[in-house]
Amino acid sequence: MLIPRSSFLKAVVLLVAIANLGMWARAQQPAPPPAVLTPESLSIPDQPPSPPPSSLLQNYRAVTAERLKQPADGEWLMVRRTYDGWGYSPLDQINTKNVSRLQPVWTLSTGMNNGHEAAPLVNGGVMFVSTSFNQVLALDAKSGDVLWRYRSPVPTNARGKPVSRGVALFGDKVFVPLGEAALAALDAKTGKEVWRTAIGDNTSGEYLTAPPLVADGKLVAGIAGGDGANRGFVAAYDPDTGRQLWKTYMTPAPGEPGNETWRGDDWRTGGGATWVTGNYDPEAKLVYWGVGNGFPWVGLARPGDNLYTASTVAIDVATGAIKGHFQYTPNESWDWDEVSPPILVDYQRDGRTIKGLINFGRNGYLYFLERTSQGISFVEGKPYVKQNVFKSLDPKTGRPDVDLARKPDIGRIAEFCPSWHGAKNWQPGAYNPKTRMVYAPTQENICAVMIGRTIQTSAGETRAASTQRMFIAPGADHLSEVQAWNVDTGKKVWSHNFATSPNWGPMMTTGGGLVFSGGTNDRMFRAFDAATGKVLWEFPTNSGIYAPATTFTIDGKQYVAVLSGWGQDAKLMQTRIDAVSPGRFPEVPEGGVIWVFALK
C-alpha cells in the first residue's frame, strides 16, 4: 500500500510555506529582452564533407504520397505509421506465443541526454532517429551501423526545451524540427542540409519539438512555447523550398470566429501552443490538431472560453481554414494541454457507425467524438482516472460543469486531480483493429495544489502567475496504469497498475496481439497481451523509455525498435513525487540508447 506523505490539508499548508520561501514556483514571467537570434538570421551552418552514400543509401527509395497513405506492412514511415494515428502495425511474426523469446540484436548510444522522445522511422532498411540538441542519425536498421550523422549547433541564446519528437520523410528528404523554432530539410542519402526556414520567433519563447505532418504535398507544422506570452499556430510549408503556404493562429484576432471568447487583447498573448504532430483524414483533407493551454495559467485572469485553447481543431489542409473544433476545457486553468491529436477510429453506437475521433484528454476524461462535414461533435465522455474538477459533462455538448472551488484564482488555493501534468500527457495512445481497443498510458492519483498570484514585470506591468505543488491522493495504492477500452461499448476492458511509478510510455500495438510500451522508472520495456493486459515480456533498458516504439521487417524478419532515455517532464514529475515521499522512488539514469529487438 502506497501511503501519501500528507493529506490535502497538510499539502496546502506546505504549499503556502514553500511559496513564502520562493521555492517550487513556476512564475509565468514575461520574455526577457530579445536575444540576437531572429528568424531572419537563420542560415544553413557550415557542414563537414561526408563520405559517399553506402549501397543502402544509394538505393534509397523515395517516400511518395501514396506510400504514406498506404504503407507496406513492414514499413514505418511516419511517427504513428499511418495518418489515423493508430500506432498499429499488422506484423504478426512476433506474437503472444513467442514474444518471450524477444532479445536485443543491437544497441547504439546517441551521445545525448535530456530526454529521448522520437519514434525510429524505417524506410527500405534505413532507420532515421532524432535526438535532443538538433541531432539526426541515419542507420542500417539491420546492423546498427551509422550511415550519416547530422548535427546543427544549438544557438547559445536559444530558448525552449532542446528535445525532438521525431522527423518526417517525403521524397528524397528528411524533415527535422530544430529547437530554435526552425525547420530543416536534409538529403536522405547524405544527411546534407538542403534548406531551413524559421517557423517562429525563438526570441519570444517559441520553439519547435515535433516533426511536420506530410499531408496533401505540404509540410504541416505546429509550434511550442505556450507557457509564455505567445500565440499558437499551425502552418504549412512547401517541401521543396521551405516557403510558407499558409498560417492559422489558434487564438483568433478580431473579426475571426472565436475572438468573441476573449476579453480585449488577451488573445494576443493567450497561449494555445500546438507542439505535437496532428493526424489526418486524406479523404476529407482535414488535419486534426491538438491545441494547448491558455496563458497565463490562471484562467480567471483571461475571462471567457478562450478558443481555441484546450481544443482539437479540424483544419483544411489546402487553405488552413478552421472547419470545426471541440473544446475540452473552456477557460482552461490547470495547464491541461490538449495537444495530443485524437485517434481516427470508426466505432459503433446505438446501431450506427460513427466516423469517430477518440481522445484520452489530459483533463482526465476519455472523449468519443464524431468527425462530420460540419466539424466535430460530441458523442460521449467519461473520466478514466481520478478527476475531481468536473462535476459532469453536458450530454449534448460535452461542456464540463466545473467545481469552482477547484479552480485556482489570485490569492485562492485550489486542490485538483489530475495534476498539471495531466491524466495523460503528450505521449500517444494506440488502437488495434483486431481487438477493437484503444490503449493509453495514464497517470492516476497524482494531484496538485495551486495558488494564483500577481507579479510585476520588468516593464512595470502586473501579470498573473502561479505557485503549485504535487501530492499523492490519500489512500492511493498506485500511481499510474496502462488502460484498454473497447471503442464499440465505450467500456474499460483491462488495466495494468504501477504502484510506485508515473507512466510516460507511448503505446504501439501489433497484429501479433501485442501492446509495447515503457515509461516507468524501473527502466522496463514491456509487451502486454493486447486482449487481456497480461505482461508477456519485459526487458530492463539503460534508462526510462519516453519514446514510441516502432516495428518493421528486413529480409522477412520482424524487428522492434525503441529509444531509451529519461528526461524532461518525466524527470521533473519523478523529482516532485520524490519530494513528497523521499526515497520511495528510484533515481532513473539518463543517456540515450537505441534498442532493436528480434526473436531469438
N, C-alpha and C positions, 0 to 999 in steps of 0.2 A: 504494500500500500504506500503510495507516494503522499507524504504529509506536507501540505503547503506550509511555508515558513510563517505566514501571517494571514490573518483574516482580512477581509476588506477594510475594516476599521483601522487595523494596525498599518495596513498598506497606505491608507490615506494619511495617517499621522506621519509615517515615514516619508511619504511623498513631499509633504509640506516642509519637513525638516531638511530634506535634500534640496528642495527648491531654494530654501533660505541660504543654504551653503553654496548655491550656484552649481551643484552637481546634477548629473543625469538630465541635463536640459538640452533641448533641441530648439533653440530660438530660431525663428524664421527671419533671419537678418536680410536686409537688402543686399544686392550685389555690391562687391567692392568696386572701386574705380576701375574702369575698363583697362584690361591689360593690352599689351601691344599687339596680340594676336587678333586679327579681324578676318572675316570671310574673304575680303579682297586680297589678303596677304598670303593665302594658301597657294602652295605650288608643289609640284612633284619633287621630292627630295632627290639628291644625287643617289644613284643606285650602282652598287658594285657589279662588275661583269659576272654573268652566270655561265655555267657550263652548258654545252649543247644539250637539248632535251633528250631524256632517255627514250628508249624504244617505246616504253609505255606511254610517255607523253607525246612522242611523235605521232602515235596512232590515236591521240585523244579524240573522242567523239563529241562533236558539238551538241550542246543541250538545246533542243528545239522546244517550241511552244507545245507541240503535240506530245513530246516525251514528258514534259511537266504535267500535262493534263492526264496522260495515261502512262505512268511509268511502268517499266517491266518489273516483274515480281522481285528480281534480285537487285534492283536499284534503290538508292536513297538519294534523291536529287534536290530535295529542299528540306527545311528544318523539320516539318512534320510529315514529310514524304509525299503527302497529297494535299490538294488545295482545301479539302474539307476539314483539315486539322485533326484527323483521326489518330495520328501517331501509330498506325497499324501497318503491318507487313503480312501478306498472305503466306510467307515462307513457313514451312512446317517440318523441315528436316530436323530441327531442334524442337522437341515437343515434350509433353508431360511425362512420357515414358522414359526418355533418355537424357533429360536436362541435367540429371545428377552427374553425368559424365562430362559436363562442361568444364573446360580448363583454359587458362591463358595460353595463347600461342605466340604473342609478342607484346611488349610494352615499350613506351618511349616517353622519356621525360620531356616536357615542353620548355623547361628552364624558367618557368614563371610561377609566381604565387598569385594571390589576390582574387581567387575565385574563378573557376572554370565553368562556364555555363553554355557552351556551344555543343550542338549536335554534330558528330562527324558525318560529312556527306561523302558519298562514294559514287563515282561515275567511271565505268569501264575499268575498274581496278585501281583507280586513283582516288585516294582519300584526301579531303580538304578539312583542316581543323584550324579554327581561330582561337586565340587566347587573349588574355588581358594584355594591355600595353601594345596594341596595334601589331600583333604578330599573326601570320598565317603560315601553316605548314602544308605542303603537298607531299603525300607519302604513297609508297607502294602499299596498297591495302592488304596484300598477302604477306609481305615480309616486314613491313615497318620501316623500310629504307626511306630516308629523306630524299625527295626528288628536287625540291627547292624550298627555300625559306624566305618569307617576306617580312621585313620589319620597317615600320615607319616611326621614327623617333617622336615621342610624345612631347609637345612643347612644354617647356618648364613652367609656363604660366597657364597651362590648360586647366580647365575646371571640370568637375564631374567625376564619375566613377570610371576607372580605366578598364572596364570589363567588356567582353564581347559575347553575344549570344548566337554567333554563327556567321556564315557567309551565304551568298546566293550564287547560283550557277545559271548562266544563259549564254548561248552561242559558244564562243571560244574564250569567254571571260569569267573571272571570279570577282564578285562584288563584295566589298569589305566595308563595314562600318568603322569609322575612325573616331576615337573618343572625343576629339576636338570639334565635333559636330560637322564632320566631313564624310563624304562617300567616295571610295576609290574603286577603280576598275583595274584588274590585273589580267595580264595574258595568262591563260590557264596552263600553257605549255612551259612558260619560262618564269612566271612569277613577277615579271616586269610590270611596273605601274604604267597604264595606258593614259588614264586621266583621273583627276579628282576634282570634286566640286564641294563647296560649302553648302550645307543644307540648313544651317542655323548659325546663331551668333554665340560662340563659346564664351565671349567676354561677359555675356549677360547670364551665364549659367546653363545655357543649352548645350547638350552633348548627345552623342549617338552610341547606342549599345547593341541594337538589333539589326539584323540584315534586312535589306529591302525584300518585298514580295514582288516576284516577276509575274505580272498579270497583264494580258492584252498587249504584250510587247513593250510594257513600261516597267520601270522600277518604282514601286510604291513604298515610301518610307515614312516612318514617324520620328518623333524627337523625344528625348528625355530632358529632365530639368523641371518637373512640375512642383518641386518643393521650393522653388524660387518664384520671383515675381515675373513669370513668363506666360506665354500664351501658346498652348499646344497646337499642333497642326499635323496634317498628313499631306504629303506632296508626292508628285510623280516626276520621273526623270527619264530622259532618252538614254537607253543603254549604250548607244554608240558614242555619245558625246558628253553625257552628264548634264545636258541642258534641261532646266526645269520646264515641265509641261503644264502643270497646274499646282495650286497650293490652296488648301482648305483649312481654315482655322477652326479649332474646337470650342472657342469662346466667341460667339458671333458678335459682330460690330452692329451699331445702329442701322436699322433698315434690313437686317438679315434675320431670318426666322430664329427665334430663341433668344434674341437680345433682350426681349421684354422680361426675361427671367433673371436679369442682372440689375443691380442698382447703379445708376450713374455710369461712371467709368470703371467700375470694378472689373469688367470683362477684359480690360487691357492687361491686367496682371493676374488673371484668375486661375492660372494653372492649366489643368486639362492636358497633361503630357500624354504621349502616345508611344510609349517606349517598348512595346512588344509587337512583333510582326503579326499582321492580321491574317485572316482566312478569306477564301474567295469562292464565289459561285460563278463558274465560267459561263453557264447558260444565261443567267440574269445579268452577267457582267457587273456584279456588285461585290465590293470588298467590304468585309465586316471587321471593323477595327475597334479595339477597346480604348477607352479614354480614362485618364487617371483622376486623381483627387483635385479638389479646388485649393486655391491659395488665397489667404493664409489658411492653416488648418482650422482655425476657429470659424465655423460656418456662420455664426451669428454676426461676425464682422463683415460679411458679404451677403446680406439677406437676399432671398429668392431661391428658386430651384437651381440656378446656375447651370443651365445647359451649355455644353454637352458633357460636363464633368460627370464622372462615375457612370458612364453610359457605354453601350455598344452603338456605333453608328454604321449605317449602310451607305456606302459611297459609290457613286457611278464612276467606274474606273476610267471611262472615256473623258469625262469632264471635271471630275472632282466634286460634283454636286452631291449634297447630302440628301438621300432619298428616304430616309427613315431613321428612327432611333428608339432605343429603350433605355430609360434612366433607372438604375437600380436604387440609388440613394440620393434623392433631391437634397440640395444644400448639404452635401457630404461634409462631415465634421470629424471623422475618425481616421483619416488617411487610408480609407478603403478604396484604393485604386481599383478600377475595373478594367485594367489594361489587357488581361488575358482574353483573347477573342473567343467567342463561343464556338463549339464544335457543330458543324453542319451535319445533322442526322435527321432522316425522316423517321418518325415514330407514330405509334397508334394511340388514339384517344377516342373513346366512345364510338368505336366502329369506323373511324375515318383516319386516313393517313395524313399526317401533318408534316409539311416541309419545315423541319424544325431547326432551332438553334438551342443548344444546351450549354449552360454555363454554371460552373461552381463559383459563385460570387465570393469575392474577398470579404463581403459583409456577412458571410455565414449562411446564405440561402442558396439552394440549388434551384435554378430557373429553367423551365421548359418554355421556350418562346416559339413563335411562328414567323417565318420569313414570307412576306407576301409582296405583290407588286406595289402595294401602297406603303410598304415599310416593314416594321417589326411590331408584332402584337404579343401580348402576354397570354400564356395558357395556364401555367401553374408554377407555384413556388413554395418551397418548404425548407425549414432550417436543417442543415446537415451536421452542425456542430453546436456547442453551447452558444446561444445568441440571446442576449437579454435587452437589446436596444429596441428591436421591433416588437410591438405587441401583436401585429398581424400584418398581412398583405391584403390590399383590396382585391377581391376575387376576380374583378373585371379588368382592372388596370395594372395590378401588381404594385401600386404605390404603397409604401410602408406607413403604418401608424407608429410614430416614433414616441418612445417614452422620453419626454423632455428632461426628466431628472438624470438621464444617462447621456445627455448631450452637453459637451463641455462649453463653457462660456467664460468670459473675462471674470476672474475672481471666484469662479464656481468650480469645484471639483466634481468630476463625473467618473463613475466606475462603469466599465463596459467590457463585454465579451462578444467576439474575439478581440484581441489586441490590435494595435495599428498595423501589425504585420499581416493581419487578416486570417481568415479560416483557410484560405489557400492564396498564396502569393502569385508571382508571375509564372511559376513553373506549370507547364501544360499537363492536363489530364489526357486520357486516351479513350478510344471507342473500338470495340471488337464486334464486327457484324455477325460473327458466329454465335457469340453468347448473348448478343443484344444488350450488352452492358457498357456503361461508361465508368472509368476508373479515375480516381483523383487522390493526390496526397493532401492530407488535411492536418491543420493544427487544431488541437482540442484542449480545452481547459486552460489555455494561456490567455489571460485577461490583462487589463490595464486600468490605470487611473490617470486622469489628465486634468490639468487646470489651465485655463487661458489667462493671459496677462498682456500688458502693453509694454512696448519698448520704444525708446527714442532712437531714430536712425541718425546717421552721421549728417544727414541733410536737415535735421531738426524736425522730421516728421514723426508722428505717432503711428505705430503699427502693431497689429495683434501678433502674438506669439504664444507658445505653449510650453509647459513642462509636464513630463509624463514618466511613468514607471510601470513595469510589468509585474504581475503576480500570478501565482497558480491558484486556480479556483479551489476553494475549500472542499475537501473530500475527494479531490481528483485522484484517480488511480492510474491515469495515463495522460500523456501529453500530445499524442498525435496518432493518426491512423492512415491506412490505405483503405479506401472505400470503393465498393462496386454497387452500381444502381442499374436496375433494368429500365430501359428507356420506354418500354411499352406500358409497364404497370406504374412507373414512377416511384417504385419502392426500392429500398436498400436491400441488397441480396446478401452481402457479407462485408465484414471489415476486419482488418488486422491491426491490433493496437501496439503502440510502442510506449512503454512505461516511463522511460527517462530521457526521451529524445524528441525534439521537434522533428518534422518531416519536410525536407526541402527537395524531395526527389521527383523530377518529372517522370511521366509514365510512357512506356512503349509496350504495345501488345502485338501478338502474332497469330497466324493461322495455326500454329502448333499448340494453341490453347494456353499461352503463357502471357504473363504481365511482368515486365522487367522494370526495376526501379531501385534507386539508392536513397540518398537524402537524410540518413540518420547519422548520429555522432559516433556510432560503432564502426563506421567506415565500410559497412557491408554493401555489396551489390547483390540483389536478390531476384529470384524468379518465383512468382506466385502462380498457382493454378488459377487460370482466369475464371473458371466456373465456381470454385469453392473458396479461394483465398488461401489455401494451404501453401506454406513455404516449401518449395520443392528443391531449392538450391540456393546457397548463399556463399559469397566469397569475400574475404577481407581485402580491401584495396589499401593503397598508401595513405589515403586521405578520405574526407567525406565526399560523396557524389552529389553534385549540384547541377548536373547537365543531363539532357535527354540521351538515352541510348538509341542506337540505330542498328539495323541488321541488313545484311547483303550477302550475295553469293559471288564466288570467284571459282571458275572451273568446276562448277556444280557443287561446291562446298559452302555451307552456310556459316557465317561469322556474326558475332555480336560485338559492337564497339561502344565504348563509353569513356568519357573523361572523368577522372577523379581529381578533385582539387577544391577544397573548402575555402570559404572566404565570404566577403561582403555581408549581406543581410543574414545569411545563415550563421556566420561567425558572430555577428552582433547579437542576434537572439540568444545564441548559446551563452554569451557573456552575461546577458541580462538575467537569464533564468538562473545562472550560476550565482549571481549576486543575491538572488532571493533565497536559494538553498545552496550555500557554498559547499563545494566538494562532492555534490551529488552527481555532477555531470562531467564526463571525461573530456579533457582537452583534446581537440582534434588537430592533428598535424596538418600543415599546409604543403603545397607543392603540386604542380600539375603533372599528371601522367596519363597518357592514352593507353587504355587496356583493350585488347582484342582477344575474344574467346572463340573456341570452337570445340566440337565434341572430341573426346579422347578416342 
